[in-house]
Amino acid sequence: MYVIIDWHILSDGNPNTYIVEAKQFFNEMASKYAANNNVIYEICNEPNGGTSWQDIKNYANEIIPVIRQYDKDAVILVGTPNWSQYVDQALADSITGYENIMYTFHFYAATHRDDMRQNVQNAVNAGLPVFVSEFGICDASGNGGIDEEQSGKWIKMLDDNQISYVIWNLSNKNETSSLISSACNKFSGFTVNDLSECGKWFLKLMTGQLSLPENAGNISSNNQSNTNQSQGGNQTTYGMVNVENSAKVVNSWQADGKTYYQYEITVTNNSGKTCGSWKTQITFSENVELKDKWNGNFEVNNNVITITSVDYNGTLTMVNQLVILE
């Protein structure tokens, strides 16, 4: 059994915030477990909050030598920006001078789909060593609906590329991503009936009983607009570049007497020119409230949401950029 020793960041966002403490931690861990060849070190879980790849790389170049002074060849996992999703940025400027370095990618199948799979596939095709140190078959909240179809496509792609993956999470917490039912309080002697729906799915996967698709689906980022809730398809000129968007509903749920919809917004530059920033608008059929958002700056005005780029995704050539909002 392999063990991942993980320096877990979340609310701090940037791993450099507590780099002194991280060095102390990995000095202790590596000195203690250097003789164990089943130990993997994950030095920064899910950098976020606009943390750049350069921030992460600088941090990694400080932490990796701390581990290597004790353990010369253990696998070291390095997080990537935006909750360990932007492996393309690591590919463009990977860490040099060390062996057995891998880059982490995280996904939740009901939220992250074709575009994300394409990004991972592109990085792997270019030679980047990728390790999925966290995934779930529900949405990114960890507590939404299960998407077995997308989960199968993800596992198929990972298996085809021999990418290792670790599911979240082995607990009985009352949320979808937990593998054990919240009604179960056992510490041993588990049966199939003690597992959650997610746990039963994972057991089938691990025992070869899960039927996987023949391929990973369409990973060419061919998104279609969905007009069920959003009119989508708007066009905005920004910096002499025409930017188009398409919106599609990928999840919905009821909570607190309200209906929530989760959208994938694909922003595409079809101008043939490269822009350094962009701005686009989504018009809905009625007034909306914004609960959460990623990968952009958002402003709500009645039934219109205006999205502008952030520092890490402002440059658009002919590549789709994904913005997710709830």
C-alpha positions in Angstrom: 0.0 0.0 0.0 1.3 3.4 -1.0 1.1 6.4 1.3 0.9 10.0 0.2 2.2 12.5 2.8 0.4 15.7 1.9 0.9 19.3 2.8 -2.7 20.4 2.5 -3.5 24.0 1.7 -6.9 25.5 0.9 -7.9 28.8 2.6 -4.3 30.0 2.4 -4.4 29.6 -1.4 -0.7 30.2 -2.0 1.8 27.6 -0.6 4.4 30.3 0.0 2.3 31.7 2.8 3.5 29.0 5.2 6.7 27.9 3.4 8.8 28.0 6.6 6.4 25.6 8.2 6.3 23.4 5.1 10.0 23.1 5.1 10.0 22.0 8.8 7.2 19.5 8.0 8.9 17.9 5.1 12.3 17.9 6.8 10.7 15.8 9.6 8.7 13.5 7.3 11.5 12.8 4.8 14.0 12.1 7.6 11.6 9.7 9.2 10.4 7.8 6.2 13.3 8.0 3.7 13.8 4.2 4.0 10.2 3.5 3.1 9.9 3.1 -0.7 6.1 3.2 -0.6 6.0 6.8 0.5 5.0 9.6 -1.9 5.3 13.3 -1.0 2.6 15.8 -2.2 4.1 19.2 -1.4 1.1 21.5 -2.0 -2.4 20.3 -2.4 -4.7 22.5 -4.6 -3.1 26.0 -4.8 -5.9 28.4 -5.6 -7.1 32.0 -5.3 -5.2 33.2 -8.3 -1.9 31.6 -7.3 0.3 31.5 -10.4 2.4 28.6 -11.6 5.5 30.7 -11.0 4.5 31.0 -7.3 4.1 27.3 -7.1 7.3 26.6 -9.0 9.3 28.9 -6.7 7.8 27.1 -3.7 8.6 23.7 -5.2 12.2 24.6 -5.8 12.5 25.4 -2.1 10.8 22.3 -0.8 12.1 19.6 -3.2 15.7 19.9 -1.9 14.5 19.5 1.7 13.1 16.1 0.8 15.9 15.1 -1.5 18.5 15.5 1.2 17.1 12.4 2.8 15.2 10.6 0.0 16.9 10.7 -3.4 14.3 9.1 -5.6 10.8 9.2 -3.9 8.1 10.4 -6.1 7.2 14.1 -5.4 3.9 15.5 -6.5 3.6 19.2 -7.3 0.2 20.9 -7.3 -0.9 23.1 -10.2 -2.9 26.3 -10.3 -6.6 26.6 -9.8 -7.2 23.7 -7.4 -4.7 21.5 -9.3 -6.2 21.8 -12.7 -3.9 23.8 -14.9 -1.4 21.1 -15.9 -0.9 23.0 -19.2 0.9 25.8 -17.3 3.2 23.2 -15.6 3.9 21.8 -19.1 4.9 25.2 -20.4 7.5 25.7 -17.7 8.2 22.5 -15.9 10.6 22.0 -13.0 14.1 21.0 -13.9 17.1 19.6 -12.1 15.2 16.8 -10.3 14.0 13.4 -11.2 10.7 11.6 -10.2 8.7 14.8 -10.1 5.0 14.6 -11.1 2.3 17.2 -11.5 -1.2 16.8 -9.9 -4.6 17.1 -11.5 -7.9 17.0 -9.7 -11.4 16.5 -11.1 -15.0 15.9 -10.2 -16.7 14.1 -13.0 -20.1 15.9 -12.8 -18.3 19.3 -13.1 -15.1 18.8 -15.1 -15.7 17.2 -18.5 -14.4 17.2 -22.1 -12.3 20.4 -21.9 -10.5 19.2 -18.8 -9.9 15.8 -20.2 -8.5 17.4 -23.3 -6.1 19.5 -21.3 -4.8 16.5 -19.4 -4.5 14.5 -22.6 -2.5 17.3 -24.3 -0.1 17.5 -21.4 0.4 13.8 -21.3 0.9 13.6 -25.0 3.6 16.3 -24.6 5.4 14.2 -22.0 4.3 15.7 -18.7 4.1 13.1 -15.9 0.6 13.6 -14.4 -0.8 12.1 -11.2 -4.5 12.4 -10.2 -4.2 12.8 -6.5 -7.9 13.6 -6.0 -11.1 12.9 -7.9 -14.7 12.3 -7.3 -17.7 11.1 -9.4 -20.0 13.9 -8.1 -19.7 17.6 -8.7 -16.9 19.8 -7.4 -18.8 20.7 -4.2 -18.3 17.1 -3.1 -22.0 16.9 -2.3 -23.9 17.0 -5.6 -25.3 14.4 -8.0 -23.2 11.5 -9.3 -22.4 11.4 -13.0 -21.4 7.8 -13.8 -21.2 8.4 -17.6 -18.6 11.1 -17.2 -16.8 9.1 -14.5 -16.5 6.2 -16.9 -15.0 8.5 -19.5 -12.5 9.9 -17.1 -11.4 6.4 -15.9 -11.1 5.2 -19.4 -8.8 8.1 -20.4 -6.7 7.7 -17.2 -6.3 3.9 -17.7 -5.5 4.3 -21.4 -2.7 6.7 -20.4 -1.6 4.7 -17.4 -2.3 7.7 -15.1 -2.6 6.9 -11.4 -5.6 8.1 -9.5 -6.8 8.5 -5.9 -10.5 8.9 -5.1 -11.9 11.3 -2.4 -12.9 10.3 0.2 -12.8 7.3 2.6 -15.1 8.5 5.3 -18.8 8.3 6.4 -19.4 12.1 6.3 -22.9 12.9 5.1 -21.9 14.0 1.6 -22.0 12.4 -1.8 -18.2 11.9 -2.2 -17.9 9.8 0.9 -17.3 6.1 0.2 -19.0 4.9 3.4 -22.6 5.5 4.2 -23.3 8.1 6.8 -25.4 5.6 8.6 -22.4 3.3 9.2 -20.3 3.7 12.3 -18.1 0.6 12.0 -14.4 0.5 12.2 -14.0 -2.9 10.6 -16.1 -5.7 9.1 -17.6 -3.6 6.3 -20.1 -5.1 3.9 -21.3 -3.7 0.5 -24.4 -2.4 2.3 -22.2 -0.2 4.4 -21.0 1.7 1.4 -22.5 4.8 -0.2 -23.5 4.9 -3.8 -20.1 6.4 -4.6 -18.4 3.6 -2.6 -20.4 0.9 -4.4 -19.3 2.4 -7.7 -15.6 2.5 -6.6 -15.8 -1.1 -5.4 -17.0 -2.2 -8.8 -14.2 -0.3 -10.5 -11.5 -1.8 -8.2 -12.9 -5.4 -8.7 -13.3 -5.1 -12.5 -17.1 -5.2 -12.4 -17.6 -1.7 -13.8 -18.3 -1.5 -17.5 -16.2 1.3 -19.0 -16.9 3.1 -22.3 -14.9 2.1 -25.4 -13.3 5.6 -25.5 -13.1 8.7 -23.4 -15.7 10.5 -25.4 -15.3 13.7 -27.3 -12.3 15.5 -25.9 -11.9 18.0 -28.7 -13.7 20.8 -26.7 -16.8 20.8 -28.9 -19.3 22.5 -26.6 -22.8 23.3 -27.6 -24.8 26.2 -26.1 -27.8 25.4 -23.9 -30.8 27.8 -24.1 -32.8 26.2 -21.4 -31.9 28.8 -18.8 -29.5 31.0 -20.6 -29.8 32.7 -24.0 -26.0 32.3 -24.4 -24.2 32.8 -27.7 -23.5 36.5 -27.1 -20.6 38.3 -28.8 -18.5 41.0 -27.3 -15.8 43.1 -28.8 -12.9 43.7 -26.4 -9.6 45.1 -27.4 -10.4 44.8 -31.1 -11.0 41.0 -30.6 -14.3 39.3 -31.0 -14.9 36.9 -28.1 -17.8 34.4 -28.3 -19.3 32.4 -25.4 -21.6 29.4 -25.1 -23.4 28.3 -22.0 -24.5 24.9 -21.0 -26.2 23.6 -17.8 -24.2 20.7 -16.3 -25.9 20.3 -13.0 -28.9 21.4 -10.9 -30.1 20.9 -7.4 -32.6 22.1 -4.7 -31.4 23.7 -1.5 -32.9 26.2 1.0 -36.1 26.5 -1.1 -34.1 27.6 -4.2 -33.1 26.0 -7.4 -29.4 26.2 -8.3 -27.9 25.6 -11.8 -24.3 25.0 -12.5 -23.1 26.2 -15.9 -20.0 25.6 -18.1 -19.2 28.8 -19.9 -16.8 28.4 -22.8 -15.2 31.5 -24.1 -13.7 31.3 -27.6 -11.5 33.7 -29.5 -12.3 33.3 -33.2 -10.6 36.5 -34.4 -7.3 35.0 -35.5 -5.6 37.6 -33.2 -4.2 37.1 -29.7 -5.8 39.2 -26.9 -4.3 39.9 -23.5 -7.6 40.2 -21.8 -11.3 39.7 -22.6 -14.8 40.5 -21.5 -18.1 38.8 -22.2 -21.7 38.8 -21.1 -24.3 36.1 -20.4 -28.0 37.1 -20.7 -30.6 35.1 -18.8 -34.4 35.0 -19.3 -34.9 36.4 -15.7 -33.0 38.0 -12.9 -30.3 35.8 -11.3 -28.2 35.5 -8.2 -24.6 34.3 -8.3 -23.7 31.7 -5.6 -20.2 30.8 -6.6 -17.8 31.2 -9.5 -14.4 30.3 -10.8 -11.9 31.5 -13.4 -13.1 35.0 -13.9 -14.3 38.3 -12.4 -18.1 38.3 -12.3 -20.6 41.2 -12.1 -24.4 40.6 -11.9 -26.9 43.2 -13.1 -30.4 41.9 -13.0 -30.5 39.2 -15.7 -27.0 39.9 -17.1 -23.7 38.4 -15.8 -20.6 40.1 -17.1 -17.4 38.1 -17.0 -13.9 39.5 -17.4 -10.6 37.6 -17.5 -8.2 37.2 -14.6 -4.4 37.4 -14.7 -3.9 33.7 -15.6 -6.5 33.3 -18.4 -6.6 36.7 -20.1 -4.5 35.6 -23.1 -6.6 34.0 -25.8 -5.3 32.7 -29.1 -7.6 30.2 -30.8 -8.0 28.1 -27.6 -11.2 27.8 -25.6 -11.0 28.9 -22.0 -13.5 27.4 -19.5 -15.3 29.5 -16.9 -17.6 27.8 -14.4 -20.2 29.5 -12.4 -23.1 28.5 -10.2 
